[in-house]
Amino acid sequence: MKDLIIGSHLLFARAGEVIDGVTVAQEAKPDTTPSSNYTAFPTVSDWEPRFEMETVKRRAPSPGKYQDRANIMLSSTIEYAFSLQQFTMTTLAELILGGEEPSSGVFVPGARSELLKGWWIVQSYDQNNDLISALNIWAEARVEPYKFGENLDDYALILTQLYSSLNTGEITNLT
């Protein structure tokens, strides 16, 4: 068993882009060869998976006093919160300032009409650079409010996983 997952990487393929003849969509994921098929996001300081579910309790007498009989899951949501160290054109113009995808660096702040969506690859490594987990998820992205100033604080990128039959996860090197 491993004690540490200390290094994570985040890669992105934008919905609607054509990559190696594949139009990126919920049920159309580009492969990772060549590696330029995905855009690397800035250095990830840390990340936190947040799995939440809505349940309903079913209760029954046992024998006379009511007790929980079952919890039935009605729905679930999984988000991934990343702390990023640097800004890119995508994170600054689109996610923080709400613009559309910049063209040669030019964009209109606040013009974005939907969240940034696409395929995301999350890779996490241990202290020996062994891959521990790899996720391939169809998700929407947003950035939590950020205050610019003299500080050098990370900013929070939040991915909300959306349904796709192509979503996958793999755990390796745990022994």
VEXMARMI-422693 format. One line per 3 residues: their letters; for each residue z, y, x of C-alpha. Coordinates in nm, 3 decimals, always signed. Layout:
BEGIN
A	Z:Y:X ~ ...
% end
This chain:
BEGIN
MKD	+0.000:+0.000:+0.000 ~ -0.072:+0.355:+0.111 ~ +0.179:+0.637:+0.125
LII	-0.057:+0.930:+0.154 ~ -0.370:+1.079:+0.010 ~ -0.406:+1.393:+0.213
GSH	-0.771:+1.495:+0.220 ~ -1.001:+1.544:-0.076 ~ -1.361:+1.653:-0.110
LLF	-1.543:+1.784:-0.416 ~ -1.921:+1.759:-0.466 ~ -2.127:+1.896:-0.757
ARA	-2.469:+1.845:-0.922 ~ -2.544:+2.111:-1.187 ~ -2.653:+2.012:-1.539
GEV	-3.021:+2.087:-1.594 ~ -3.122:+2.078:-1.227 ~ -3.396:+1.837:-1.127
IDG	-3.282:+1.627:-0.830 ~ -3.515:+1.359:-0.694 ~ -3.700:+1.356:-1.027
VTV	-3.378:+1.323:-1.230 ~ -3.282:+1.605:-1.466 ~ -2.902:+1.615:-1.435
AQE	-2.746:+1.543:-1.773 ~ -2.461:+1.356:-1.940 ~ -2.646:+1.024:-1.911
AKP	-2.854:+1.107:-1.602 ~ -2.667:+1.116:-1.271 ~ -2.847:+1.175:-0.940
DTT	-2.772:+0.939:-0.653 ~ -2.607:+1.058:-0.333 ~ -2.902:+0.996:-0.101
PSS	-2.973:+1.231:+0.057 ~ -2.631:+1.396:+0.067 ~ -2.799:+1.729:-0.017
NYT	-2.838:+1.604:-0.377 ~ -2.483:+1.734:-0.433 ~ -2.338:+2.070:-0.335
AFP	-2.010:+2.054:-0.142 ~ -1.741:+2.280:-0.286 ~ -1.493:+2.469:-0.062
TVS	-1.201:+2.307:+0.115 ~ -0.968:+2.134:-0.131 ~ -0.600:+2.190:-0.043
DWE	-0.477:+1.956:-0.313 ~ -0.560:+1.818:-0.655 ~ -0.369:+1.700:-0.956
PRF	-0.503:+1.464:-1.222 ~ -0.364:+1.549:-1.567 ~ -0.401:+1.266:-1.821
EME	-0.275:+1.356:-2.167 ~ -0.291:+1.162:-2.490 ~ -0.212:+1.223:-2.853
TVK	-0.032:+0.936:-3.022 ~ +0.115:+0.850:-3.358 ~ +0.431:+0.640:-3.381
RRA	+0.442:+0.350:-3.620 ~ +0.795:+0.263:-3.729 ~ +0.933:-0.036:-3.917
PSP	+1.274:-0.175:-4.016 ~ +1.410:-0.421:-3.762 ~ +1.600:-0.575:-3.945
GKY	+1.728:-0.275:-4.147 ~ +1.732:+0.018:-3.908 ~ +1.392:+0.181:-3.846
QDR	+1.269:+0.148:-3.488 ~ +0.947:+0.220:-3.307 ~ +0.701:-0.064:-3.359
ANI	+0.398:+0.081:-3.178 ~ +0.245:+0.397:-3.037 ~ -0.120:+0.426:-3.133
MLS	-0.337:+0.648:-2.913 ~ -0.553:+0.881:-3.123 ~ -0.721:+1.077:-2.844
STI	-0.698:+1.154:-2.476 ~ -0.798:+1.424:-2.229 ~ -0.814:+1.415:-1.854
EYA	-0.830:+1.726:-1.640 ~ -0.833:+1.760:-1.265 ~ -0.676:+2.071:-1.111
FSL	-0.795:+2.155:-0.759 ~ -0.663:+2.420:-0.521 ~ -0.957:+2.565:-0.328
QQF	-0.937:+2.778:-0.015 ~ -1.275:+2.955:+0.007 ~ -1.511:+3.122:-0.238
TMT	-1.875:+3.034:-0.291 ~ -2.141:+3.212:-0.494 ~ -2.077:+2.960:-0.775
TLA	-1.698:+2.994:-0.777 ~ -1.693:+3.373:-0.743 ~ -1.995:+3.488:-0.949
ELI	-1.999:+3.220:-1.216 ~ -1.646:+3.092:-1.256 ~ -1.424:+3.387:-1.165
LGG	-1.650:+3.675:-1.276 ~ -1.814:+3.488:-1.566 ~ -2.176:+3.545:-1.469
EEP	-2.482:+3.328:-1.502 ~ -2.610:+3.146:-1.194 ~ -2.695:+3.418:-0.938
SSG	-3.053:+3.470:-0.827 ~ -3.057:+3.582:-0.463 ~ -2.695:+3.689:-0.508
VFV	-2.764:+3.909:-0.813 ~ -2.590:+3.834:-1.145 ~ -2.445:+4.005:-1.452
PGA	-2.062:+3.976:-1.471 ~ -1.942:+3.834:-1.802 ~ -2.286:+3.706:-1.907
RSE	-2.201:+3.334:-1.897 ~ -2.228:+3.173:-2.240 ~ -2.092:+2.826:-2.156
LLK	-1.879:+2.651:-1.901 ~ -2.030:+2.521:-1.577 ~ -2.119:+2.159:-1.645
GWW	-2.248:+1.874:-1.433 ~ -2.167:+1.568:-1.225 ~ -1.869:+1.594:-0.994
IVQ	-1.773:+1.355:-0.715 ~ -1.409:+1.358:-0.606 ~ -1.334:+1.171:-0.284
SYD	-0.980:+1.133:-0.149 ~ -0.885:+1.005:+0.196 ~ -0.568:+0.895:+0.371
QNN	-0.430:+1.009:+0.706 ~ -0.664:+0.763:+0.887 ~ -0.977:+0.900:+0.714
DLI	-1.008:+0.588:+0.497 ~ -1.155:+0.653:+0.153 ~ -0.885:+0.578:-0.106
SAL	-1.042:+0.692:-0.431 ~ -1.385:+0.803:-0.546 ~ -1.452:+0.945:-0.891
NIW	-1.792:+1.025:-1.044 ~ -1.731:+1.233:-1.354 ~ -1.933:+1.438:-1.600
AEA	-1.720:+1.750:-1.650 ~ -1.697:+2.119:-1.732 ~ -1.541:+2.361:-1.483
RVE	-1.334:+2.674:-1.513 ~ -1.120:+2.877:-1.276 ~ -0.774:+2.999:-1.366
PYK	-0.724:+3.377:-1.328 ~ -0.708:+3.491:-0.969 ~ -0.557:+3.808:-0.825
FGE	-0.738:+3.952:-0.523 ~ -0.533:+4.132:-0.263 ~ -0.384:+4.095:+0.082
NLD	-0.279:+3.738:+0.002 ~ -0.463:+3.426:+0.112 ~ -0.367:+3.214:-0.187
DYA	-0.576:+2.921:-0.301 ~ -0.738:+2.947:-0.642 ~ -0.733:+2.681:-0.915
LIL	-1.052:+2.507:-1.021 ~ -1.000:+2.296:-1.334 ~ -1.241:+2.019:-1.435
TQL	-1.223:+1.878:-1.786 ~ -1.378:+1.533:-1.794 ~ -1.629:+1.487:-2.075
YSS	-1.757:+1.160:-2.216 ~ -2.038:+0.981:-2.033 ~ -2.102:+0.610:-2.010
LNT	-2.172:+0.677:-1.639 ~ -1.820:+0.805:-1.554 ~ -1.670:+0.580:-1.286
GEI	-1.375:+0.555:-1.052 ~ -1.310:+0.328:-0.758 ~ -0.992:+0.262:-0.558
TNL	-1.025:+0.111:-0.209 ~ -0.824:+0.065:+0.112 ~ -0.482:+0.033:-0.050
T	-0.372:-0.266:+0.159
% end
